[in-house]
């Protein structure tokens, strides 16, 4: 079992940046895969990025080159650095850990 808590969301203008954090209730060292998903109003939840225990990363095409996922096992925290934000990035962002563990979500709103 692991509890996940996201933070760092907010309102930002297009072109701006935000960094999301996902704090875990226990060590994440042994968690093979963690990731970020997002859900925009009226749309299904979609994958944003994943990171493996070894640091291998994958990104959804819409965020490639703009978002960077990372994890700090010593701090039990995963991050999502989001640059060059666009209005279409507006969504609730969820932290995920393999085993079907989810955070409560954090709202990201990008104004045009």
C-alpha positions, 0 to 999 in steps of 0.5 A: 500500500502507498498513499500519494499526494499531489501538489503544485497545480495552479493557474498559469498563462500560456507559455508558462511553467509549473512543477507538480510533485507527488509525495508518497507515504513510504519508500518508492524505491521498490515501485517499478513504474510511476506516472502522471495522468490527466483528465480534462473536463468531458474527456477520459483520463489519459497518460501523460508520462511514466518513469520506471524504477531504473529511470526510463521515461515515456511521454505522450506525444502531446507533451514530448519536449515540453514535460519532464518526469523525474523521481527522487527515491531518497525523498519518496517523491516524483515530479512533473516539470511542465514548460511551454504550457498550452491551454489544452494542458488544462486538466486535473493531473493525477499521480499513479503508482503501479498496483493501481494506487492514485493520488487525489489530483491537482488542478492545472489551468492554463489561460490563453 
